Structure formats: structure tokens, C-alpha cells
Amino acid sequence: MQGTVLITGSSRGLGRALAETFLEAGFEVIAAHRKNTCPNLDELSQRYPGKLEPLRMDVLHDSSVQQAADTVATNHGHLDILINNAALCLDVDDSIQDADFDVIRQQMDVNVYGPLRVTRAFLPLLEKSDRGILVNISSEAGSVGACWRDTGFGYCMSKAALNMQSRILEKYLEPKGVKVLAVHPGWMQSDMGGPDADIPPAEAAEGILRLVASDTYRDLPMYVIYNGEPYPY
């Protein structure tokens, strides 16, 4: 499968790995990022001329997201895959005594409202694809049934809310032909996961590519690990 994919939070970590993995597979990649400049994407642009389109977009602001959606509509006319990857993790070690409601609110803004804002703006372009797929990068931290944590209220609650968002969107978009996935990418060696994590971001990115490129992608359960195994809500 080839097509056009938009990835938020593409400047580093999993987002950067996803951009490279999809480029290697022959996709046109729209790499959304928040800052004015992004050296990591400049390097990819040189390696894949004409295939990577950097796109400045701040998922916290309606006007920025809508402007980005208008740009993609003008340049491409449709979107095959939208990957909501941009996320914030600030408090996984914070107990109830340490909980900072401003920090919790920041994570909810980025991890919950951001994906919903992006999805709403780009949905008309996804609906124009013969193979529209919405991927929300979730986490095992969002599972209620498999929860083992006793800290990290903001991050965990935000990912649980993202799972519910994904489930509601799945019900709404299935009749429209758009597949929805909430993917746990594993514990990755990144700024968020740390150097002692289990896997490099490239491994998670390759797994996510396999999920969306599979001929049986529509049969996947909504909440899955990057290797395709279902994960409990």
C-alpha cells in the first residue's frame, strides 16, 4: 500500500521514526510539527526529495490546525492515513500528594483535545480516501482493566480519555468507511520512555506501518499493541 499520511509530533521520537518508516515504504508523508524549524525533518527532506512535506501545526489551537488542514486540502485533496502522535508526558511518577492540576491540564490539552481537534479538521480529507485510516497513538497507561500503576494521574487519564475518544469515533466513522485504531506503541527508547526502555521507536513504527498496510486492517480490534495483539480497555 502507498498513499498520503499525515503524522503529528513528527520532529522526534516515534513521530520521526514513523515519518522515516512511511517514506521508506513509498508514502508521501506530511510531517506536522509545532516549532518554526525542525532540523530532523530537514535531513529527511534531503534524503526523500519531493516525498516529505513539513507542515507547521500547533494541535492546541483551532486556527493553526484549520490552516494546516486547508493547506493539505489544497496540496493533496485527500488524506489516506492520519496518525495523531503528538503527546505530552509529565507526571508518570507523581503520586496523589504530588499531583499538579496545571500539569494534568496540560497533558489533557495535548493528549486528548489535540487529537480531537486535528481529527475534526482533517476528517473531510480522510473521508475522500478509498482507505481512510485514523490512528491515535495511545498507551498501555490508558487501560483501566490492565492498570498496574499507582501514580501518573494526568498521563494515564489522558490516554484513557483518548481511548474513549477513539471508540466513539470508531462508531461514528465505520459507516463512512474510515477505520479507527488506538495503538499502544510499546515502551520505547525515546525522550518520553527513557534509554532503558524495551524497543527503539523504529520497531514500533514498523509495526504500525504493518497494521495499516495489511489487507485485513479492517478486521483489527480497535485497541491494539503495535504488533497487532489486542489490548484490554
PyMOL commands that set and color helices and strands:
alter all, ss='L'
color gray80, all
select helices_A, chain A and resi 13-24+39-47+62-75+101-126+140-142+153-176+201-213+217-219
alter helices_A, ss='H'
color red, helices_A
select strands_A, chain A and resi 4-7+28-33+52-56+81-84+133-137+179-184+223-225
alter strands_A, ss='S'
color yellow, strands_A
deselect
rebuild
show_as cartoon
